[in-house]
Amino acid sequence: MNTSRRNFLKQGVLAAAGATLVPGVLTAAWKGPQVLGIQLYSIRDDMKKNPSGTLQQLAAMGYKNVEHANYVKRKFYGYSAAEFKKLLKDLGLQMPSGHTVLRREHWDTAAKDFTDEWKYTVEDAATAGQRFVVSPWLDESLRKTYDDFKAYMDVFNKCGELCKKSGMKFGYHNHDFEFSTTLNGEKLFDLILQHTDPSLVAQQLDIGNMYHAGGIAVDILKKYPGRFELMHVKDEIKSAKGEMGGSYESTILGKGIIPVKEVIDLGIKSGGTQYFIIEQESYQGIAPIACVKEDLKAMKAWGFK
């Protein structure tokens, strides 16, 4: 299994195109308990074959929270929002966040409003019990000119207002291009943080995706204190055929070259991070379900419950 997250999202966007209580002010350090979860893309094939059985395995390992990466035709892994929430609840699980791409066509420029399809996305997220609606992609067409990009950051802020009405918050999750693309002489990642209102748009820092493009998580957390309410916890190793066309791929936490524990500690201390979501996309010949079990052990060894 070496499906890249980039290709997965692109395919998901194309498929979706044919388918149909959050703090207002950030502080430098989160004072409440940290939330540990698993991004279900880590075990995507297992979730595709047997979602209920796979979730049962996660619960048995000790996971309490999940983050989805599959919302198609108003269903999560084939379940309606209410059905999926019940399935999770029966297993002692919750879903505080989920990934659904906010596409360009979800915003009606003439009506200056979101389409019904996106409004249903937000509605179903609220029904499923989410606190964050996270978009993990920014279409290439929106990063070609500064004006197009800036206009869409306004849409991001408006989406934050929409989510807020349902007691949730909109969020954005980075890949690598945010660190390799520049507009007006500035990195796209910096521009995203400059032009999104932190009271409306949360940032989910993926500490692995950025690595091969020159993004260093510790440096970013220091540069933007209090801006990262969520984090994708990930480790990386050198690879001949890396993810996202680079030379690195993810691995079991603590086995790679990223100082994961240091990043986590800084997120807690000054990053404003409450939600820590494990994600592993490559497995070095080990079964994905076995990998996420080891990932959980690593997080617990680092003090997470």
C-alpha positions as MATLAB code, in Angstrom:
seq = 'MNTSRRNFLKQGVLAAAGATLVPGVLTAAWKGPQVLGIQLYSIRDDMKKNPSGTLQQLAAMGYKNVEHANYVKRKFYGYSAAEFKKLLKDLGLQMPSGHTVLRREHWDTAAKDFTDEWKYTVEDAATAGQRFVVSPWLDESLRKTYDDFKAYMDVFNKCGELCKKSGMKFGYHNHDFEFSTTLNGEKLFDLILQHTDPSLVAQQLDIGNMYHAGGIAVDILKKYPGRFELMHVKDEIKSAKGEMGGSYESTILGKGIIPVKEVIDLGIKSGGTQYFIIEQESYQGIAPIACVKEDLKAMKAWGFK';
ca = [
       0.000    0.000    0.000;
       1.786    3.112   -1.226;
      -1.113    5.325   -2.247;
       0.036    8.888   -1.743;
      -2.131   11.261    0.250;
      -1.824   13.777   -2.591;
      -3.234   11.381   -5.201;
      -5.885   10.146   -2.773;
      -7.142   13.689   -2.228;
      -7.071   14.531   -5.912;
      -9.090   11.403   -6.690;
     -11.445   12.193   -3.822;
     -12.020   15.715   -5.092;
     -12.862   14.417   -8.555;
     -15.194   11.789   -7.126;
     -16.896   14.296   -4.868;
     -17.349   16.682   -7.755;
     -19.671   14.158   -9.301;
     -21.261   13.250   -5.972;
     -23.151   15.033   -4.318;
     -17.577   24.903   21.018;
     -14.651   26.520   19.978;
     -12.553   29.244   21.646;
     -12.845   32.581   19.894;
      -9.437   33.813   20.958;
      -6.287   31.726   20.875;
      -3.806   31.664   23.715;
      -0.169   30.662   23.394;
      -0.601   27.479   25.408;
      -3.579   25.171   25.661;
      -4.515   24.756   29.328;
      -6.911   21.807   28.989;
      -6.249   18.085   28.452;
      -4.745   16.920   25.169;
      -6.860   14.796   22.836;
      -5.189   11.849   21.089;
      -6.663   10.299   17.947;
      -5.969    8.417   14.735;
      -6.461    9.595   11.148;
      -8.360    6.741    9.514;
      -6.460    7.257    6.265;
      -3.664    5.421    8.081;
      -5.688    2.218    7.703;
      -7.597    3.168    4.572;
      -7.781   -0.311    3.032;
      -9.004   -1.840    6.289;
     -11.661    0.868    6.598;
     -12.731    0.266    3.017;
     -13.128   -3.484    3.525;
     -14.615   -3.555    7.011;
     -15.148   -0.175    8.695;
     -17.004   -1.448   11.767;
     -14.561   -4.292   12.397;
     -11.563   -1.999   11.937;
     -12.989    0.581   14.337;
     -13.558   -2.221   16.832;
      -9.859   -3.140   16.577;
      -8.846    0.480   17.165;
     -11.056    0.715   20.232;
      -9.574   -2.515   21.587;
      -6.070   -1.048   21.190;
      -7.057    1.907   23.336;
      -7.906    4.596   20.811;
     -10.676    6.961   21.909;
     -10.824    9.377   18.972;
     -10.744    9.086   15.201;
     -10.514   11.517   12.303;
     -12.269   10.548    9.089;
     -10.953   10.798    5.531;
     -14.016    9.503    3.718;
     -17.183   11.519    3.197;
     -18.980   10.748   -0.073;
     -22.612   11.379   -0.978;
     -23.383   12.459    2.589;
     -21.998    9.270    4.090;
     -18.960    8.428    6.207;
     -17.535    5.088    5.103;
     -20.984    4.148    3.827;
     -22.854    5.262    6.959;
     -25.080    8.297    7.388;
     -23.820   10.884    9.865;
     -26.210    9.681   12.575;
     -25.387    6.010   11.895;
     -21.654    6.620   12.016;
     -21.912    8.582   15.243;
     -23.842    5.692   16.821;
     -21.308    3.157   15.555;
     -18.515    5.170   17.132;
     -20.403    5.728   20.377;
     -21.157    2.025   20.762;
     -17.413    1.371   20.547;
     -16.491    4.150   22.963;
     -15.116    6.338   20.184;
     -15.624    9.961   19.185;
     -14.792   11.907   16.014;
     -13.741   15.456   16.909;
     -12.399   16.214   13.435;
     -12.632   15.070    9.844;
     -11.132   15.775    6.422;
     -13.309   16.965    3.552;
     -11.853   19.122    0.768;
     -13.415   22.566    0.391;
     -13.363   22.876   -3.382;
     -13.490   26.016   -5.482;
     -16.944   25.130   -6.774;
     -18.321   24.939   -3.233;
     -18.409   28.737   -3.205;
     -21.003   30.432   -5.459;
     -19.338   33.708   -6.403;
     -22.532   35.138   -7.892;
     -24.659   34.369   -4.844;
     -21.746   35.032   -2.471;
     -22.704   31.943   -0.544;
     -21.750   28.302   -0.161;
     -23.476   25.695   -2.274;
     -25.978   23.303   -0.742;
     -23.432   20.510   -1.147;
     -21.003   22.237    1.193;
     -23.735   23.267    3.609;
     -24.726   19.593    3.836;
     -21.076   18.745    4.516;
     -21.040   21.096    7.502;
     -24.451   19.891    8.656;
     -23.388   16.230    8.551;
     -20.137   17.004   10.349;
     -22.118   18.568   13.181;
     -24.500   15.594   13.303;
     -21.534   13.212   13.489;
     -20.207   15.116   16.494;
     -17.249   16.889   14.909;
     -15.713   20.011   16.422;
     -13.558   20.742   13.376;
     -14.263   20.548    9.646;
     -10.779   20.326    8.149;
      -9.978   20.863    4.476;
      -6.710   19.087    3.610;
      -6.128   20.550    0.152;
      -5.934   23.761   -1.841;
      -6.605   23.276   -5.535;
      -3.745   24.122   -7.897;
      -5.907   26.708   -9.645;
      -6.130   28.677   -6.402;
      -2.383   28.973   -5.957;
      -1.361   30.338   -9.348;
      -1.984   34.034   -8.682;
      -1.922   36.056   -5.499;
      -5.350   37.584   -6.202;
      -7.058   34.203   -6.650;
      -5.365   32.885   -3.543;
      -6.244   35.932   -1.439;
      -9.890   35.790   -2.564;
     -10.108   32.161   -1.471;
      -8.669   32.918    1.929;
     -11.704   35.165    2.339;
     -13.812   32.088    1.540;
     -11.902   30.190    4.235;
     -12.849   32.863    6.766;
     -16.470   32.778    5.602;
     -16.440   29.003    6.036;
     -15.251   29.592    9.571;
     -18.326   31.754   10.129;
     -20.540   29.028    8.649;
     -19.054   26.304   10.860;
     -19.291   28.534   13.915;
     -23.080   28.631   13.517;
     -23.089   24.872   14.130;
     -20.722   25.048   17.104;
     -17.704   23.951   15.063;
     -14.601   25.484   13.552;
     -13.205   25.286   10.035;
      -9.608   24.138    9.662;
      -6.850   23.725    7.093;
      -4.251   20.923    6.891;
      -0.970   21.380    5.042;
       0.848   19.153    2.611;
       4.174   20.072    1.001;
       3.301   22.591   -1.701;
       2.613   25.288    0.879;
       6.382   25.368    1.501;
       7.572   25.069   -2.100;
       5.097   27.518   -3.684;
       5.634   31.261   -3.439;
       3.348   34.153   -4.338;
       4.497   37.756   -4.187;
       7.807   36.498   -2.847;
       6.332   34.736    0.188;
       5.750   31.061    0.905;
       2.166   29.983    0.539;
       2.138   28.621    4.093;
       3.038   32.027    5.514;
       0.366   33.676    3.384;
      -2.277   31.224    4.587;
      -1.552   32.083    8.202;
      -1.435   35.794    7.418;
      -4.782   35.865    5.643;
      -6.896   33.554    7.794;
      -8.568   34.729   10.980;
      -7.375   32.424   13.810;
     -10.709   32.827   15.571;
     -12.429   31.324   12.509;
      -9.847   29.066   10.838;
      -7.815   26.532   12.801;
      -4.529   25.200   11.464;
      -3.726   21.499   11.557;
       0.045   21.182   11.284;
       1.156   17.988    9.541;
       4.708   17.697   10.812;
       5.715   15.076    8.222;
       4.272   16.274    4.927;
       6.318   19.448    4.939;
       9.686   17.864    5.652;
      10.952   17.152    2.146;
       9.857   20.640    1.040;
      11.959   22.277    3.729;
       9.333   22.774    6.418;
      10.681   22.198    9.929;
       7.916   21.801   12.498;
       9.868   23.172   15.475;
      10.715   26.346   13.566;
       7.123   26.817   12.426;
       5.708   26.379   15.929;
       8.156   28.979   17.205;
       7.327   31.392   14.383;
       3.553   31.129   14.873;
       2.841   30.521   18.573;
      -0.734   29.691   19.426;
      -1.811   29.030   15.839;
      -1.989   25.235   15.707;
      -4.998   23.804   17.501;
      -4.521   20.462   15.774;
      -1.462   18.464   14.770;
      -0.885   15.436   12.565;
       1.749   13.477   14.441;
       4.012   11.753   11.943;
       7.574   10.500   11.586;
       9.614   10.237    8.372;
      12.410    8.135    6.885;
      14.422    8.422    3.665;
      12.854    6.509    0.806;
      13.740    5.830   -2.812;
      10.097    6.367   -3.702;
       8.759    8.785   -1.153;
       5.317   10.213   -0.613;
       4.195   13.263   -2.606;
       7.015   12.781   -5.094;
       9.676   13.489   -2.484;
      12.417   11.381   -0.935;
      10.754   10.665    2.416;
       7.897    8.487    3.621;
       6.164    8.108    6.958;
       7.028    5.413    9.447;
       6.220    4.256   12.990;
       6.587    7.092   15.495;
      10.034    7.267   17.023;
      11.651    5.251   14.220;
      12.402    8.159   11.900;
      14.336   11.405   11.749;
      11.756   13.913   13.026;
      12.118   14.850   16.712;
       8.468   13.993   17.263;
       8.461   14.230   21.058;
      10.126   17.663   20.914;
       7.544   18.866   18.394;
       4.666   17.573   20.518;
       6.044   19.200   23.654;
       6.425   22.531   21.872;
       2.887   22.234   20.508;
       1.594   21.801   24.041;
       3.819   24.501   25.520;
       3.323   27.290   23.003;
       1.618   26.034   19.844;
      -1.902   26.128   21.233;
      -2.246   22.459   20.281;
      -4.990   20.376   21.870;
      -5.694   17.691   19.255;
      -2.884   15.297   18.347;
      -3.852   12.992   15.483;
      -1.574   10.102   14.541;
      -1.160    9.523   10.823;
       1.035    6.978    9.033;
       0.786    6.535    5.279;
       3.641    4.117    4.482;
       4.466    0.940    6.379;
       7.774   -0.654    5.298;
       6.168   -4.065    4.882;
       4.340   -4.074    8.217;
       0.538   -4.380    8.301;
      -1.021   -0.900    8.686;
      -3.180   -2.004   11.623;
      -0.024   -3.242   13.394;
       1.712    0.071   12.674;
      -0.985    2.185   14.274;
      -0.869   -0.052   17.334;
       2.846    0.706   17.667;
       2.169    4.410   17.045;
      -0.265    4.429   19.945;
       2.284    2.731   22.202;
       4.802    5.458   21.337;
       2.347    8.229   22.186;
       1.467    6.573   25.496;
       5.156    6.247   26.317;
       5.347   10.019   25.760;
       2.637   10.616   28.349;
      -0.612   10.502   26.355;
      -3.607    8.620   27.667;
];
